[in-house]
């Protein structure tokens, strides 16, 4: 059965000549798996720390085990994704701030358009903060997991940092989801790997200019969900 146009994402109903590839299948699954692990860690943390939720489940030892393994496994999708050339290229983009990134916060708060590459300054800041916070959470979590290996003052400090940083991560992830909910084509682009050139021109004009015209049609001929897809067409 054909999916109705109104139920499809913007990139899925656009003509072939209007589409460009934004993400590969590898990047799609890295994001999805990392999000699942992050969500599991946050949900189990809420059930562990909020008495009203803890009473619903009751099996605290099971929640602790799931929480620990979800947290310790979080870097695995990212490390596995390093085999993807496209993913490595996007990591380089996320870690580089250019002159066009200056003034992004001011322009955003004032509702003015601002130049950006494949990722805007807000996305770069989010990636940097959430990555650093996740590493700190893993480190403090290991101290709490194996309490006999460290002195009391380290365990006390680790617990304090772990609890408060968890609140910050929850707020950041909530903001990330809220921002994504306001842009259906961005979500569609992550799910299918394709976005329309008009969307790219509005939100990421510097990146859109890098995409050759003949890449638009080839993006449709190689769907992101295909197991045979390679990173040959990915930006280097």
MARDREN-120738 format. One record per residue (C-alpha): residue number from 1; x, z, y. Coordinates in steps of 0.05 Angstrom, whole numbers, padded with zeros to 5 digits. Last residue first. Layout:
<atoms>
[NUM [X Z Y]],
...
</atoms>
This chain:
<atoms>
[236 [00703 00066 00277]],
[235 [00630 00046 00285]],
[234 [00594 00036 00219]],
[233 [00585 -00033 00189]],
[232 [00631 -00020 00130]],
[231 [00600 00048 00117]],
[230 [00569 00025 00051]],
[229 [00498 00017 00028]],
[228 [00489 00005 -00047]],
[227 [00444 00065 -00056]],
[226 [00395 00036 -00006]],
[225 [00360 00090 00036]],
[224 [00391 00065 00101]],
[223 [00362 -00005 00094]],
[222 [00414 -00062 00095]],
[221 [00377 -00125 00119]],
[220 [00348 -00085 00177]],
[219 [00415 -00066 00207]],
[218 [00439 -00138 00197]],
[217 [00387 -00160 00248]],
[216 [00410 -00114 00303]],
[215 [00484 -00122 00289]],
[214 [00481 -00194 00315]],
[213 [00472 -00169 00386]],
[212 [00535 -00127 00386]],
[211 [00528 -00051 00396]],
[210 [00576 -00022 00446]],
[209 [00526 -00029 00503]],
[208 [00478 00016 00465]],
[207 [00530 00071 00463]],
[206 [00537 00072 00538]],
[205 [00461 00069 00547]],
[204 [00445 00129 00503]],
[203 [00375 00152 00522]],
[202 [00341 00092 00556]],
[201 [00384 00037 00526]],
[200 [00381 00068 00457]],
[199 [00305 00070 00462]],
[198 [00303 -00003 00483]],
[197 [00350 -00023 00427]],
[196 [00302 00006 00377]],
[195 [00328 00057 00328]],
[194 [00350 00053 00255]],
[193 [00380 00103 00206]],
[192 [00313 00114 00172]],
[191 [00306 00190 00177]],
[190 [00354 00202 00234]],
[189 [00326 00144 00274]],
[188 [00255 00167 00260]],
[187 [00271 00235 00287]],
[186 [00301 00204 00350]],
[185 [00240 00158 00354]],
[184 [00193 00217 00352]],
[183 [00225 00251 00413]],
[182 [00190 00315 00434]],
[181 [00194 00347 00365]],
[180 [00269 00338 00366]],
[179 [00275 00382 00429]],
[178 [00233 00436 00395]],
[177 [00274 00433 00332]],
[176 [00339 00442 00371]],
[175 [00309 00498 00412]],
[174 [00289 00535 00348]],
[173 [00359 00522 00320]],
[172 [00390 00552 00382]],
[171 [00344 00613 00382]],
[170 [00357 00626 00308]],
[169 [00432 00618 00320]],
[168 [00430 00669 00376]],
[167 [00390 00719 00333]],
[166 [00440 00709 00275]],
[165 [00496 00723 00324]],
[164 [00466 00791 00338]],
[163 [00463 00811 00265]],
[162 [00530 00783 00244]],
[161 [00568 00812 00303]],
[160 [00541 00883 00290]],
[159 [00552 00878 00215]],
[158 [00623 00852 00224]],
[157 [00639 00909 00273]],
[156 [00615 00961 00224]],
[155 [00652 00928 00165]],
[154 [00715 00924 00206]],
[153 [00711 00997 00227]],
[152 [00699 01018 00154]],
[151 [00762 00987 00126]],
[150 [00760 00921 00087]],
[149 [00763 00899 00014]],
[148 [00711 00949 -00009]],
[147 [00656 00916 00032]],
[146 [00656 00850 -00006]],
[145 [00591 00817 00017]],
[144 [00595 00850 00086]],
[143 [00665 00823 00099]],
[142 [00642 00755 00070]],
[141 [00583 00755 00119]],
[140 [00630 00767 00177]],
[139 [00670 00706 00159]],
[138 [00610 00662 00142]],
[137 [00575 00683 00207]],
[136 [00637 00668 00247]],
[135 [00641 00599 00216]],
[134 [00568 00586 00231]],
[133 [00576 00608 00303]],
[132 [00633 00558 00313]],
[131 [00592 00502 00284]],
[130 [00529 00521 00323]],
[129 [00568 00525 00388]],
[128 [00605 00459 00380]],
[127 [00545 00420 00354]],
[126 [00500 00447 00410]],
[125 [00552 00430 00463]],
[124 [00559 00359 00437]],
[123 [00483 00350 00434]],
[122 [00477 00375 00505]],
[121 [00532 00329 00529]],
[120 [00497 00267 00502]],
[119 [00513 00235 00435]],
[118 [00520 00160 00423]],
[117 [00546 00154 00495]],
[116 [00512 00185 00555]],
[115 [00493 00167 00626]],
[114 [00444 00213 00661]],
[113 [00371 00204 00679]],
[112 [00342 00257 00727]],
[111 [00294 00312 00706]],
[110 [00327 00363 00753]],
[109 [00347 00408 00695]],
[108 [00374 00348 00658]],
[107 [00415 00323 00717]],
[106 [00447 00391 00727]],
[105 [00462 00399 00653]],
[104 [00491 00329 00648]],
[103 [00536 00337 00709]],
[102 [00598 00318 00672]],
[101 [00585 00281 00607]],
[100 [00602 00213 00638]],
[99 [00674 00236 00650]],
[98 [00683 00243 00574]],
[97 [00675 00301 00526]],
[96 [00703 00289 00457]],
[95 [00686 00331 00397]],
[94 [00619 00299 00382]],
[93 [00649 00229 00385]],
[92 [00704 00248 00336]],
[91 [00652 00277 00289]],
[90 [00613 00212 00295]],
[89 [00674 00173 00272]],
[88 [00683 00219 00212]],
[87 [00610 00209 00193]],
[86 [00617 00133 00197]],
[85 [00680 00135 00154]],
[84 [00644 00174 00100]],
[83 [00691 00214 00055]],
[82 [00685 00270 00106]],
[81 [00613 00280 00083]],
[80 [00635 00325 00026]],
[79 [00664 00374 00077]],
[78 [00600 00372 00118]],
[77 [00555 00381 00058]],
[76 [00598 00440 00033]],
[75 [00602 00478 00099]],
[74 [00535 00513 00088]],
[73 [00549 00537 00017]],
[72 [00572 00607 00039]],
[71 [00508 00617 00079]],
[70 [00460 00592 00026]],
[69 [00497 00633 -00026]],
[68 [00492 00698 00013]],
[67 [00419 00689 00033]],
[66 [00397 00671 -00038]],
[65 [00433 00733 -00065]],
[64 [00405 00779 -00011]],
[63 [00335 00753 -00022]],
[62 [00341 00766 -00097]],
[61 [00365 00837 -00084]],
[60 [00307 00849 -00035]],
[59 [00252 00833 -00085]],
[58 [00195 00862 -00043]],
[57 [00169 00795 -00019]],
[56 [00113 00815 00029]],
[55 [00144 00883 00045]],
[54 [00206 00849 00072]],
[53 [00164 00810 00122]],
[52 [00137 00872 00157]],
[51 [00204 00906 00151]],
[50 [00241 00851 00190]],
[49 [00315 00848 00171]],
[48 [00315 00820 00101]],
[47 [00255 00774 00109]],
[46 [00284 00746 00173]],
[45 [00352 00736 00140]],
[44 [00318 00699 00083]],
[43 [00286 00651 00133]],
[42 [00351 00641 00172]],
[41 [00394 00628 00110]],
[40 [00343 00581 00079]],
[39 [00337 00542 00145]],
[38 [00412 00535 00150]],
[37 [00416 00511 00078]],
[36 [00360 00461 00087]],
[35 [00389 00437 00154]],
[34 [00456 00426 00121]],
[33 [00423 00385 00066]],
[32 [00383 00342 00115]],
[31 [00441 00331 00163]],
[30 [00489 00311 00107]],
[29 [00435 00269 00075]],
[28 [00423 00227 00138]],
[27 [00497 00221 00152]],
[26 [00509 00192 00083]],
[25 [00451 00144 00090]],
[24 [00482 00116 00154]],
[23 [00462 00132 00226]],
[22 [00448 00093 00290]],
[21 [00435 00022 00265]],
[20 [00404 -00025 00315]],
[19 [00334 -00053 00317]],
[18 [00301 -00101 00366]],
[17 [00316 -00166 00329]],
[16 [00283 -00139 00266]],
[15 [00217 -00128 00301]],
[14 [00195 -00057 00315]],
[13 [00146 -00021 00270]],
[12 [00197 00022 00232]],
[11 [00238 00040 00294]],
[10 [00176 00070 00328]],
[9 [00160 00113 00267]],
[8 [00101 00094 00223]],
[7 [00032 00126 00223]],
[6 [00004 00081 00278]],
[5 [00030 00020 00242]],
[4 [-00008 00035 00178]],
[3 [00037 00040 00116]],
[2 [00026 -00018 00069]],
[1 [00000 00000 00000]],
</atoms>
